[in-house]
Structures are given as structure tokens and as C-alpha cells.
Amino acid sequence: LAADEKRMAPAETLSDREIACLQMAGDGHISEEIAERMGLSVHTVNAYLGAATTKLDSVNRIQAIAKAIRLGYIS
């Protein structure tokens, strides 16, 4: 891992909801399915995924999922 990936600033750590959404997206679920399973709106799920993507300094959801796996947030 690159040095910047090994330790993220505390303000950039992922929330439990962001991690849960990333995990489900990584498992192949679309936003609508994640929303239904978590009891959230699709807009809220997309907001969590967008925030996680930004915090992980990624350009898209796929890259964010890959980075979250490398950093140990999800499996």
C-alpha cells in the first residue's frame, strides 16, 4: 500500500453506514437493493457511497470498493 493508504486522517475514516454500503456494493448489489435491505432511500445510499468514494480519494464506486478492500474496511 502507498503511505497515504496506510493511514487516513481521522476525519476521513469511513462511517459504519459507508462501510456497509461499500460492502454490499462490492457484493454486487445495486443502490436500490442496498436501500431496501438497509431501510434507507436510494438517495441516502448514493450519498453514503459518494462520501466513501471521496474519503477514499477514488474516482468512482468500483475504485472505492477496491481501495476499501485493500485498506481492510471490507472483504
mmCIF file of the N, C-alpha and C atoms, coordinates in Angstrom:
data_MODEL
# 
_entry.id   MODEL 
# 
loop_
_atom_site.group_PDB 
_atom_site.id 
_atom_site.type_symbol 
_atom_site.label_atom_id 
_atom_site.label_alt_id 
_atom_site.label_comp_id 
_atom_site.label_asym_id 
_atom_site.label_entity_id 
_atom_site.label_seq_id 
_atom_site.pdbx_PDB_ins_code 
_atom_site.Cartn_x 
_atom_site.Cartn_y 
_atom_site.Cartn_z 
_atom_site.occupancy 
_atom_site.B_iso_or_equiv 
_atom_site.pdbx_formal_charge 
_atom_site.auth_seq_id 
_atom_site.auth_comp_id 
_atom_site.auth_asym_id 
_atom_site.auth_atom_id 
_atom_site.pdbx_PDB_model_num 
ATOM 1   N N  . LEU A 1 1  ? 0.834   -1.190 0.000  1.00 0.00 ? 1  LEU A N  1 
ATOM 2   C CA . LEU A 1 1  ? 0.000   0.000  0.000  1.00 0.00 ? 1  LEU A CA 1 
ATOM 3   C C  . LEU A 1 1  ? 0.870   1.243  0.000  1.00 0.00 ? 1  LEU A C  1 
ATOM 4   N N  . ALA A 1 2  ? 0.384   2.250  -0.634 1.00 0.00 ? 2  ALA A N  1 
ATOM 5   C CA . ALA A 1 2  ? 1.085   3.531  -0.611 1.00 0.00 ? 2  ALA A CA 1 
ATOM 6   C C  . ALA A 1 2  ? 0.978   4.113  0.796  1.00 0.00 ? 2  ALA A C  1 
ATOM 7   N N  . ALA A 1 3  ? 1.923   4.948  1.155  1.00 0.00 ? 3  ALA A N  1 
ATOM 8   C CA . ALA A 1 3  ? 1.943   5.525  2.502  1.00 0.00 ? 3  ALA A CA 1 
ATOM 9   C C  . ALA A 1 3  ? 0.638   6.227  2.848  1.00 0.00 ? 3  ALA A C  1 
ATOM 10  N N  . ASP A 1 4  ? 0.070   6.928  1.874  1.00 0.00 ? 4  ASP A N  1 
ATOM 11  C CA . ASP A 1 4  ? -1.183  7.645  2.154  1.00 0.00 ? 4  ASP A CA 1 
ATOM 12  C C  . ASP A 1 4  ? -2.355  6.695  2.341  1.00 0.00 ? 4  ASP A C  1 
ATOM 13  N N  . GLU A 1 5  ? -2.245  5.465  1.844  1.00 0.00 ? 5  GLU A N  1 
ATOM 14  C CA . GLU A 1 5  ? -3.315  4.494  2.017  1.00 0.00 ? 5  GLU A CA 1 
ATOM 15  C C  . GLU A 1 5  ? -3.217  3.798  3.375  1.00 0.00 ? 5  GLU A C  1 
ATOM 16  N N  . LYS A 1 6  ? -2.011  3.735  3.939  1.00 0.00 ? 6  LYS A N  1 
ATOM 17  C CA . LYS A 1 6  ? -1.821  3.016  5.193  1.00 0.00 ? 6  LYS A CA 1 
ATOM 18  C C  . LYS A 1 6  ? -2.503  3.707  6.353  1.00 0.00 ? 6  LYS A C  1 
ATOM 19  N N  . ARG A 1 7  ? -2.541  5.013  6.332  1.00 0.00 ? 7  ARG A N  1 
ATOM 20  C CA . ARG A 1 7  ? -3.183  5.739  7.430  1.00 0.00 ? 7  ARG A CA 1 
ATOM 21  C C  . ARG A 1 7  ? -3.945  6.935  6.876  1.00 0.00 ? 7  ARG A C  1 
ATOM 22  N N  . MET A 1 8  ? -5.233  6.892  7.098  1.00 0.00 ? 8  MET A N  1 
ATOM 23  C CA . MET A 1 8  ? -6.076  8.005  6.680  1.00 0.00 ? 8  MET A CA 1 
ATOM 24  C C  . MET A 1 8  ? -6.242  8.915  7.885  1.00 0.00 ? 8  MET A C  1 
ATOM 25  N N  . ALA A 1 9  ? -6.402  10.187 7.633  1.00 0.00 ? 9  ALA A N  1 
ATOM 26  C CA . ALA A 1 9  ? -6.642  11.128 8.725  1.00 0.00 ? 9  ALA A CA 1 
ATOM 27  C C  . ALA A 1 9  ? -7.939  10.741 9.421  1.00 0.00 ? 9  ALA A C  1 
ATOM 28  N N  . PRO A 1 10 ? -8.020  10.899 10.753 1.00 0.00 ? 10 PRO A N  1 
ATOM 29  C CA . PRO A 1 10 ? -9.232  10.509 11.478 1.00 0.00 ? 10 PRO A CA 1 
ATOM 30  C C  . PRO A 1 10 ? -10.507 11.113 10.893 1.00 0.00 ? 10 PRO A C  1 
ATOM 31  N N  . ALA A 1 11 ? -10.424 12.331 10.377 1.00 0.00 ? 11 ALA A N  1 
ATOM 32  C CA . ALA A 1 11 ? -11.605 12.969 9.797  1.00 0.00 ? 11 ALA A CA 1 
ATOM 33  C C  . ALA A 1 11 ? -12.060 12.252 8.529  1.00 0.00 ? 11 ALA A C  1 
ATOM 34  N N  . GLU A 1 12 ? -11.172 11.446 7.951  1.00 0.00 ? 12 GLU A N  1 
ATOM 35  C CA . GLU A 1 12 ? -11.503 10.768 6.696  1.00 0.00 ? 12 GLU A CA 1 
ATOM 36  C C  . GLU A 1 12 ? -11.868 9.305  6.891  1.00 0.00 ? 12 GLU A C  1 
ATOM 37  N N  . THR A 1 13 ? -11.952 8.845  8.123  1.00 0.00 ? 13 THR A N  1 
ATOM 38  C CA . THR A 1 13 ? -12.303 7.447  8.334  1.00 0.00 ? 13 THR A CA 1 
ATOM 39  C C  . THR A 1 13 ? -13.758 7.227  7.910  1.00 0.00 ? 13 THR A C  1 
ATOM 40  N N  . LEU A 1 14 ? -14.025 6.038  7.456  1.00 0.00 ? 14 LEU A N  1 
ATOM 41  C CA . LEU A 1 14 ? -15.360 5.721  6.948  1.00 0.00 ? 14 LEU A CA 1 
ATOM 42  C C  . LEU A 1 14 ? -16.321 5.418  8.092  1.00 0.00 ? 14 LEU A C  1 
ATOM 43  N N  . SER A 1 15 ? -17.559 5.852  7.925  1.00 0.00 ? 15 SER A N  1 
ATOM 44  C CA . SER A 1 15 ? -18.589 5.551  8.923  1.00 0.00 ? 15 SER A CA 1 
ATOM 45  C C  . SER A 1 15 ? -19.065 4.108  8.737  1.00 0.00 ? 15 SER A C  1 
ATOM 46  N N  . ASP A 1 16 ? -19.750 3.598  9.745  1.00 0.00 ? 16 ASP A N  1 
ATOM 47  C CA . ASP A 1 16 ? -20.282 2.232  9.656  1.00 0.00 ? 16 ASP A CA 1 
ATOM 48  C C  . ASP A 1 16 ? -21.239 2.085  8.479  1.00 0.00 ? 16 ASP A C  1 
ATOM 49  N N  . ARG A 1 17 ? -22.056 3.109  8.248  1.00 0.00 ? 17 ARG A N  1 
ATOM 50  C CA . ARG A 1 17 ? -23.015 3.053  7.133  1.00 0.00 ? 17 ARG A CA 1 
ATOM 51  C C  . ARG A 1 17 ? -22.289 3.061  5.788  1.00 0.00 ? 17 ARG A C  1 
ATOM 52  N N  . GLU A 1 18 ? -21.253 3.886  5.679  1.00 0.00 ? 18 GLU A N  1 
ATOM 53  C CA . GLU A 1 18 ? -20.477 3.931  4.433  1.00 0.00 ? 18 GLU A CA 1 
ATOM 54  C C  . GLU A 1 18 ? -19.827 2.580  4.168  1.00 0.00 ? 18 GLU A C  1 
ATOM 55  N N  . ILE A 1 19 ? -19.279 1.978  5.213  1.00 0.00 ? 19 ILE A N  1 
ATOM 56  C CA . ILE A 1 19 ? -18.649 0.663  5.068  1.00 0.00 ? 19 ILE A CA 1 
ATOM 57  C C  . ILE A 1 19 ? -19.689 -0.381 4.658  1.00 0.00 ? 19 ILE A C  1 
ATOM 58  N N  . ALA A 1 20 ? -20.849 -0.360 5.296  1.00 0.00 ? 20 ALA A N  1 
ATOM 59  C CA . ALA A 1 20 ? -21.907 -1.325 4.975  1.00 0.00 ? 20 ALA A CA 1 
ATOM 60  C C  . ALA A 1 20 ? -22.354 -1.178 3.520  1.00 0.00 ? 20 ALA A C  1 
ATOM 61  N N  . CYS A 1 21 ? -22.512 0.057  3.066  1.00 0.00 ? 21 CYS A N  1 
ATOM 62  C CA . CYS A 1 21 ? -22.919 0.288  1.680  1.00 0.00 ? 21 CYS A CA 1 
ATOM 63  C C  . CYS A 1 21 ? -21.839 -0.173 0.707  1.00 0.00 ? 21 CYS A C  1 
ATOM 64  N N  . LEU A 1 22 ? -20.581 0.109  1.026  1.00 0.00 ? 22 LEU A N  1 
ATOM 65  C CA . LEU A 1 22 ? -19.477 -0.345 0.170  1.00 0.00 ? 22 LEU A CA 1 
ATOM 66  C C  . LEU A 1 22 ? -19.428 -1.867 0.115  1.00 0.00 ? 22 LEU A C  1 
ATOM 67  N N  . GLN A 1 23 ? -19.606 -2.508 1.272  1.00 0.00 ? 23 GLN A N  1 
ATOM 68  C CA . GLN A 1 23 ? -19.572 -3.977 1.310  1.00 0.00 ? 23 GLN A CA 1 
ATOM 69  C C  . GLN A 1 23 ? -20.662 -4.566 0.423  1.00 0.00 ? 23 GLN A C  1 
ATOM 70  N N  . MET A 1 24 ? -21.865 -4.033 0.541  1.00 0.00 ? 24 MET A N  1 
ATOM 71  C CA . MET A 1 24 ? -22.977 -4.563 -0.252 1.00 0.00 ? 24 MET A CA 1 
ATOM 72  C C  . MET A 1 24 ? -22.772 -4.275 -1.733 1.00 0.00 ? 24 MET A C  1 
ATOM 73  N N  . ALA A 1 25 ? -22.265 -3.083 -2.048 1.00 0.00 ? 25 ALA A N  1 
ATOM 74  C CA . ALA A 1 25 ? -21.977 -2.759 -3.443 1.00 0.00 ? 25 ALA A CA 1 
ATOM 75  C C  . ALA A 1 25 ? -20.892 -3.693 -3.977 1.00 0.00 ? 25 ALA A C  1 
ATOM 76  N N  . GLY A 1 26 ? -19.904 -3.975 -3.142 1.00 0.00 ? 26 GLY A N  1 
ATOM 77  C CA . GLY A 1 26 ? -18.847 -4.899 -3.524 1.00 0.00 ? 26 GLY A CA 1 
ATOM 78  C C  . GLY A 1 26 ? -19.354 -6.313 -3.725 1.00 0.00 ? 26 GLY A C  1 
ATOM 79  N N  . ASP A 1 27 ? -20.428 -6.650 -3.042 1.00 0.00 ? 27 ASP A N  1 
ATOM 80  C CA . ASP A 1 27 ? -21.043 -7.968 -3.199 1.00 0.00 ? 27 ASP A CA 1 
ATOM 81  C C  . ASP A 1 27 ? -21.960 -8.026 -4.424 1.00 0.00 ? 27 ASP A C  1 
ATOM 82  N N  . GLY A 1 28 ? -22.027 -6.914 -5.163 1.00 0.00 ? 28 GLY A N  1 
ATOM 83  C CA . GLY A 1 28 ? -22.778 -6.900 -6.411 1.00 0.00 ? 28 GLY A CA 1 
ATOM 84  C C  . GLY A 1 28 ? -24.172 -6.322 -6.339 1.00 0.00 ? 28 GLY A C  1 
ATOM 85  N N  . HIS A 1 29 ? -24.538 -5.737 -5.209 1.00 0.00 ? 29 HIS A N  1 
ATOM 86  C CA . HIS A 1 29 ? -25.879 -5.170 -5.079 1.00 0.00 ? 29 HIS A CA 1 
ATOM 87  C C  . HIS A 1 29 ? -25.925 -3.750 -5.638 1.00 0.00 ? 29 HIS A C  1 
ATOM 88  N N  . ILE A 1 30 ? -27.024 -3.425 -6.305 1.00 0.00 ? 30 ILE A N  1 
ATOM 89  C CA . ILE A 1 30 ? -27.220 -2.075 -6.815 1.00 0.00 ? 30 ILE A CA 1 
ATOM 90  C C  . ILE A 1 30 ? -27.824 -1.206 -5.705 1.00 0.00 ? 30 ILE A C  1 
ATOM 91  N N  . SER A 1 31 ? -27.785 0.092  -5.897 1.00 0.00 ? 31 SER A N  1 
ATOM 92  C CA . SER A 1 31 ? -28.245 1.035  -4.869 1.00 0.00 ? 31 SER A CA 1 
ATOM 93  C C  . SER A 1 31 ? -29.657 0.735  -4.384 1.00 0.00 ? 31 SER A C  1 
ATOM 94  N N  . GLU A 1 32 ? -30.548 0.372  -5.287 1.00 0.00 ? 32 GLU A N  1 
ATOM 95  C CA . GLU A 1 32 ? -31.932 0.083  -4.905 1.00 0.00 ? 32 GLU A CA 1 
ATOM 96  C C  . GLU A 1 32 ? -31.999 -1.103 -3.941 1.00 0.00 ? 32 GLU A C  1 
ATOM 97  N N  . GLU A 1 33 ? -31.202 -2.141 -4.203 1.00 0.00 ? 33 GLU A N  1 
ATOM 98  C CA . GLU A 1 33 ? -31.188 -3.315 -3.322 1.00 0.00 ? 33 GLU A CA 1 
ATOM 99  C C  . GLU A 1 33 ? -30.590 -2.966 -1.964 1.00 0.00 ? 33 GLU A C  1 
ATOM 100 N N  . ILE A 1 34 ? -29.531 -2.195 -1.981 1.00 0.00 ? 34 ILE A N  1 
ATOM 101 C CA . ILE A 1 34 ? -28.895 -1.780 -0.721 1.00 0.00 ? 34 ILE A CA 1 
ATOM 102 C C  . ILE A 1 34 ? -29.882 -0.961 0.104  1.00 0.00 ? 34 ILE A C  1 
ATOM 103 N N  . ALA A 1 35 ? -30.577 -0.038 -0.540 1.00 0.00 ? 35 ALA A N  1 
ATOM 104 C CA . ALA A 1 35 ? -31.557 0.803  0.146  1.00 0.00 ? 35 ALA A CA 1 
ATOM 105 C C  . ALA A 1 35 ? -32.644 -0.046 0.792  1.00 0.00 ? 35 ALA A C  1 
ATOM 106 N N  . GLU A 1 36 ? -33.149 -1.006 0.047  1.00 0.00 ? 36 GLU A N  1 
ATOM 107 C CA . GLU A 1 36 ? -34.221 -1.859 0.567  1.00 0.00 ? 36 GLU A CA 1 
ATOM 108 C C  . GLU A 1 36 ? -33.731 -2.671 1.760  1.00 0.00 ? 36 GLU A C  1 
ATOM 109 N N  . ARG A 1 37 ? -32.549 -3.257 1.658  1.00 0.00 ? 37 ARG A N  1 
ATOM 110 C CA . ARG A 1 37 ? -32.016 -4.087 2.737  1.00 0.00 ? 37 ARG A CA 1 
ATOM 111 C C  . ARG A 1 37 ? -31.678 -3.284 3.988  1.00 0.00 ? 37 ARG A C  1 
ATOM 112 N N  . MET A 1 38 ? -31.235 -2.038 3.799  1.00 0.00 ? 38 MET A N  1 
ATOM 113 C CA . MET A 1 38 ? -30.831 -1.223 4.942  1.00 0.00 ? 38 MET A CA 1 
ATOM 114 C C  . MET A 1 38 ? -31.948 -0.319 5.450  1.00 0.00 ? 38 MET A C  1 
ATOM 115 N N  . GLY A 1 39 ? -33.084 -0.294 4.759  1.00 0.00 ? 39 GLY A N  1 
ATOM 116 C CA . GLY A 1 39 ? -34.193 0.556  5.173  1.00 0.00 ? 39 GLY A CA 1 
ATOM 117 C C  . GLY A 1 39 ? -33.920 2.030  4.953  1.00 0.00 ? 39 GLY A C  1 
ATOM 118 N N  . LEU A 1 40 ? -33.193 2.332  3.880  1.00 0.00 ? 40 LEU A N  1 
ATOM 119 C CA . LEU A 1 40 ? -32.832 3.704  3.542  1.00 0.00 ? 40 LEU A CA 1 
ATOM 120 C C  . LEU A 1 40 ? -33.402 4.070  2.184  1.00 0.00 ? 40 LEU A C  1 
ATOM 121 N N  . SER A 1 41 ? -33.342 5.352  1.843  1.00 0.00 ? 41 SER A N  1 
ATOM 122 C CA . SER A 1 41 ? -33.721 5.754  0.492  1.00 0.00 ? 41 SER A CA 1 
ATOM 123 C C  . SER A 1 41 ? -32.523 5.537  -0.428 1.00 0.00 ? 41 SER A C  1 
ATOM 124 N N  . VAL A 1 42 ? -32.790 5.418  -1.710 1.00 0.00 ? 42 VAL A N  1 
ATOM 125 C CA . VAL A 1 42 ? -31.728 5.259  -2.701 1.00 0.00 ? 42 VAL A CA 1 
ATOM 126 C C  . VAL A 1 42 ? -30.816 6.480  -2.655 1.00 0.00 ? 42 VAL A C  1 
ATOM 127 N N  . HIS A 1 43 ? -31.406 7.647  -2.464 1.00 0.00 ? 43 HIS A N  1 
ATOM 128 C CA . HIS A 1 43 ? -30.620 8.876  -2.381 1.00 0.00 ? 43 HIS A CA 1 
ATOM 129 C C  . HIS A 1 43 ? -29.619 8.807  -1.222 1.00 0.00 ? 43 HIS A C  1 
ATOM 130 N N  . THR A 1 44 ? -30.058 8.309  -0.088 1.00 0.00 ? 44 THR A N  1 
ATOM 131 C CA . THR A 1 44 ? -29.186 8.202  1.080  1.00 0.00 ? 44 THR A CA 1 
ATOM 132 C C  . THR A 1 44 ? -28.059 7.207  0.823  1.00 0.00 ? 44 THR A C  1 
ATOM 133 N N  . VAL A 1 45 ? -28.379 6.071  0.223  1.00 0.00 ? 45 VAL A N  1 
ATOM 134 C CA . VAL A 1 45 ? -27.353 5.075  -0.116 1.00 0.00 ? 45 VAL A CA 1 
ATOM 135 C C  . VAL A 1 45 ? -26.319 5.699  -1.047 1.00 0.00 ? 45 VAL A C  1 
ATOM 136 N N  . ASN A 1 46 ? -26.786 6.387  -2.063 1.00 0.00 ? 46 ASN A N  1 
ATOM 137 C CA . ASN A 1 46 ? -25.852 7.017  -3.000 1.00 0.00 ? 46 ASN A CA 1 
ATOM 138 C C  . ASN A 1 46 ? -25.014 8.098  -2.321 1.00 0.00 ? 46 ASN A C  1 
ATOM 139 N N  . ALA A 1 47 ? -25.594 8.780  -1.338 1.00 0.00 ? 47 ALA A N  1 
ATOM 140 C CA . ALA A 1 47 ? -24.838 9.780  -0.583 1.00 0.00 ? 47 ALA A CA 1 
ATOM 141 C C  . ALA A 1 47 ? -23.744 9.104  0.239  1.00 0.00 ? 47 ALA A C  1 
ATOM 142 N N  . TYR A 1 48 ? -24.055 7.985  0.879  1.00 0.00 ? 48 TYR A N  1 
ATOM 143 C CA . TYR A 1 48 ? -23.039 7.246  1.637  1.00 0.00 ? 48 TYR A CA 1 
ATOM 144 C C  . TYR A 1 48 ? -21.928 6.757  0.715  1.00 0.00 ? 48 TYR A C  1 
ATOM 145 N N  . LEU A 1 49 ? -22.308 6.202  -0.425 1.00 0.00 ? 49 LEU A N  1 
ATOM 146 C CA . LEU A 1 49 ? -21.304 5.705  -1.366 1.00 0.00 ? 49 LEU A CA 1 
ATOM 147 C C  . LEU A 1 49 ? -20.464 6.851  -1.934 1.00 0.00 ? 49 LEU A C  1 
ATOM 148 N N  . GLY A 1 50 ? -21.103 7.983  -2.180 1.00 0.00 ? 50 GLY A N  1 
ATOM 149 C CA . GLY A 1 50 ? -20.372 9.144  -2.685 1.00 0.00 ? 50 GLY A CA 1 
ATOM 150 C C  . GLY A 1 50 ? -19.395 9.683  -1.655 1.00 0.00 ? 50 GLY A C  1 
ATOM 151 N N  . ALA A 1 51 ? -19.823 9.727  -0.401 1.00 0.00 ? 51 ALA A N  1 
ATOM 152 C CA . ALA A 1 51 ? -18.949 10.211 0.673  1.00 0.00 ? 51 ALA A CA 1 
ATOM 153 C C  . ALA A 1 51 ? -17.762 9.273  0.849  1.00 0.00 ? 51 ALA A C  1 
ATOM 154 N N  . ALA A 1 52 ? -18.025 7.977  0.801  1.00 0.00 ? 52 ALA A N  1 
ATOM 155 C CA . ALA A 1 52 ? -16.947 6.997  0.935  1.00 0.00 ? 52 ALA A CA 1 
ATOM 156 C C  . ALA A 1 52 ? -15.977 7.104  -0.237 1.00 0.00 ? 52 ALA A C  1 
ATOM 157 N N  . THR A 1 53 ? -16.506 7.310  -1.421 1.00 0.00 ? 53 THR A N  1 
ATOM 158 C CA . THR A 1 53 ? -15.661 7.456  -2.613 1.00 0.00 ? 53 THR A CA 1 
ATOM 159 C C  . THR A 1 53 ? -14.747 8.665  -2.466 1.00 0.00 ? 53 THR A C  1 
ATOM 160 N N  . THR A 1 54 ? -15.292 9.765  -1.976 1.00 0.00 ? 54 THR A N  1 
ATOM 161 C CA . THR A 1 54 ? -14.494 10.974 -1.754 1.00 0.00 ? 54 THR A CA 1 
ATOM 162 C C  . THR A 1 54 ? -13.442 10.741 -0.678 1.00 0.00 ? 54 THR A C  1 
ATOM 163 N N  . LYS A 1 55 ? -13.845 10.164 0.448  1.00 0.00 ? 55 LYS A N  1 
ATOM 164 C CA . LYS A 1 55 ? -12.914 9.921  1.540  1.00 0.00 ? 55 LYS A CA 1 
ATOM 165 C C  . LYS A 1 55 ? -11.771 8.994  1.122  1.00 0.00 ? 55 LYS A C  1 
ATOM 166 N N  . LEU A 1 56 ? -12.075 8.047  0.231  1.00 0.00 ? 56 LEU A N  1 
ATOM 167 C CA . LEU A 1 56 ? -11.056 7.107  -0.237 1.00 0.00 ? 56 LEU A CA 1 
ATOM 168 C C  . LEU A 1 56 ? -10.279 7.654  -1.432 1.00 0.00 ? 56 LEU A C  1 
ATOM 169 N N  . ASP A 1 57 ? -10.553 8.906  -1.772 1.00 0.00 ? 57 ASP A N  1 
ATOM 170 C CA . ASP A 1 57 ? -9.860  9.572  -2.877 1.00 0.00 ? 57 ASP A CA 1 
ATOM 171 C C  . ASP A 1 57 ? -9.941  8.741  -4.157 1.00 0.00 ? 57 ASP A C  1 
ATOM 172 N N  . SER A 1 58 ? -11.150 8.310  -4.467 1.00 0.00 ? 58 SER A N  1 
ATOM 173 C CA . SER A 1 58 ? -11.396 7.469  -5.633 1.00 0.00 ? 58 SER A CA 1 
ATOM 174 C C  . SER A 1 58 ? -12.242 8.223  -6.644 1.00 0.00 ? 58 SER A C  1 
ATOM 175 N N  . VAL A 1 59 ? -12.177 7.768  -7.892 1.00 0.00 ? 59 VAL A N  1 
ATOM 176 C CA . VAL A 1 59 ? -12.953 8.445  -8.931 1.00 0.00 ? 59 VAL A CA 1 
ATOM 177 C C  . VAL A 1 59 ? -14.350 7.869  -9.102 1.00 0.00 ? 59 VAL A C  1 
ATOM 178 N N  . ASN A 1 60 ? -14.540 6.623  -8.696 1.00 0.00 ? 60 ASN A N  1 
ATOM 179 C CA . ASN A 1 60 ? -15.858 6.013  -8.854 1.00 0.00 ? 60 ASN A CA 1 
ATOM 180 C C  . ASN A 1 60 ? -16.066 4.929  -7.798 1.00 0.00 ? 60 ASN A C  1 
ATOM 181 N N  . ARG A 1 61 ? -17.247 4.376  -7.797 1.00 0.00 ? 61 ARG A N  1 
ATOM 182 C CA . ARG A 1 61 ? -17.648 3.372  -6.812 1.00 0.00 ? 61 ARG A CA 1 
ATOM 183 C C  . ARG A 1 61 ? -16.749 2.138  -6.863 1.00 0.00 ? 61 ARG A C  1 
ATOM 184 N N  . ILE A 1 62 ? -16.424 1.687  -8.071 1.00 0.00 ? 62 ILE A N  1 
ATOM 185 C CA . ILE A 1 62 ? -15.597 0.484  -8.227 1.00 0.00 ? 62 ILE A CA 1 
ATOM 186 C C  . ILE A 1 62 ? -14.219 0.694  -7.615 1.00 0.00 ? 62 ILE A C  1 
ATOM 187 N N  . GLN A 1 63 ? -13.616 1.835  -7.907 1.00 0.00 ? 63 GLN A N  1 
ATOM 188 C CA . GLN A 1 63 ? -12.298 2.129  -7.355 1.00 0.00 ? 63 GLN A CA 1 
ATOM 189 C C  . GLN A 1 63 ? -12.376 2.251  -5.823 1.00 0.00 ? 63 GLN A C  1 
ATOM 190 N N  . ALA A 1 64 ? -13.445 2.834  -5.326 1.00 0.00 ? 64 ALA A N  1 
ATOM 191 C CA . ALA A 1 64 ? -13.625 2.963  -3.879 1.00 0.00 ? 64 ALA A CA 1 
ATOM 192 C C  . ALA A 1 64 ? -13.739 1.591  -3.223 1.00 0.00 ? 64 ALA A C  1 
ATOM 193 N N  . ILE A 1 65 ? -14.466 0.685  -3.848 1.00 0.00 ? 65 ILE A N  1 
ATOM 194 C CA . ILE A 1 65 ? -14.609 -0.679 -3.316 1.00 0.00 ? 65 ILE A CA 1 
ATOM 195 C C  . ILE A 1 65 ? -13.243 -1.362 -3.287 1.00 0.00 ? 65 ILE A C  1 
ATOM 196 N N  . ALA A 1 66 ? -12.495 -1.256 -4.374 1.00 0.00 ? 66 ALA A N  1 
ATOM 197 C CA . ALA A 1 66 ? -11.166 -1.878 -4.441 1.00 0.00 ? 66 ALA A CA 1 
ATOM 198 C C  . ALA A 1 66 ? -10.244 -1.314 -3.355 1.00 0.00 ? 66 ALA A C  1 
ATOM 199 N N  . LYS A 1 67 ? -10.296 -0.018 -3.156 1.00 0.00 ? 67 LYS A N  1 
ATOM 200 C CA . LYS A 1 67 ? -9.435  0.621  -2.157 1.00 0.00 ? 67 LYS A CA 1 
ATOM 201 C C  . LYS A 1 67 ? -9.881  0.223  -0.750 1.00 0.00 ? 67 LYS A C  1 
ATOM 202 N N  . ALA A 1 68 ? -11.182 0.133  -0.524 1.00 0.00 ? 68 ALA A N  1 
ATOM 203 C CA . ALA A 1 68 ? -11.706 -0.274 0.781  1.00 0.00 ? 68 ALA A CA 1 
ATOM 204 C C  . ALA A 1 68 ? -11.264 -1.697 1.109  1.00 0.00 ? 68 ALA A C  1 
ATOM 205 N N  . ILE A 1 69 ? -11.197 -2.552 0.104  1.00 0.00 ? 69 ILE A N  1 
ATOM 206 C CA . ILE A 1 69 ? -10.719 -3.924 0.316  1.00 0.00 ? 69 ILE A CA 1 
ATOM 207 C C  . ILE A 1 69 ? -9.241  -3.892 0.693  1.00 0.00 ? 69 ILE A C  1 
ATOM 208 N N  . ARG A 1 70 ? -8.441  -3.134 -0.063 1.00 0.00 ? 70 ARG A N  1 
ATOM 209 C CA . ARG A 1 70 ? -7.002  -3.043 0.222  1.00 0.00 ? 70 ARG A CA 1 
ATOM 210 C C  . ARG A 1 70 ? -6.722  -2.500 1.619  1.00 0.00 ? 70 ARG A C  1 
ATOM 211 N N  . LEU A 1 71 ? -7.557  -1.562 2.062  1.00 0.00 ? 71 LEU A N  1 
ATOM 212 C CA . LEU A 1 71 ? -7.361  -0.943 3.367  1.00 0.00 ? 71 LEU A CA 1 
ATOM 213 C C  . LEU A 1 71 ? -7.969  -1.757 4.516  1.00 0.00 ? 71 LEU A C  1 
ATOM 214 N N  . GLY A 1 72 ? -8.682  -2.824 4.169  1.00 0.00 ? 72 GLY A N  1 
ATOM 215 C CA . GLY A 1 72 ? -9.253  -3.695 5.193  1.00 0.00 ? 72 GLY A CA 1 
ATOM 216 C C  . GLY A 1 72 ? -10.598 -3.277 5.738  1.00 0.00 ? 72 GLY A C  1 
ATOM 217 N N  . TYR A 1 73 ? -11.243 -2.301 5.114  1.00 0.00 ? 73 TYR A N  1 
ATOM 218 C CA . TYR A 1 73 ? -12.578 -1.902 5.565  1.00 0.00 ? 73 TYR A CA 1 
ATOM 219 C C  . TYR A 1 73 ? -13.620 -2.960 5.239  1.00 0.00 ? 73 TYR A C  1 
ATOM 220 N N  . ILE A 1 74 ? -13.470 -3.582 4.074  1.00 0.00 ? 74 ILE A N  1 
ATOM 221 C CA . ILE A 1 74 ? -14.413 -4.613 3.647  1.00 0.00 ? 74 ILE A CA 1 
ATOM 222 C C  . ILE A 1 74 ? -13.631 -5.808 3.115  1.00 0.00 ? 74 ILE A C  1 
ATOM 223 N N  . SER A 1 75 ? -14.322 -6.914 2.919  1.00 0.00 ? 75 SER A N  1 
ATOM 224 C CA . SER A 1 75 ? -13.655 -8.107 2.392  1.00 0.00 ? 75 SER A CA 1 
ATOM 225 C C  . SER A 1 75 ? -14.319 -8.569 1.110  1.00 0.00 ? 75 SER A C  1 
# 
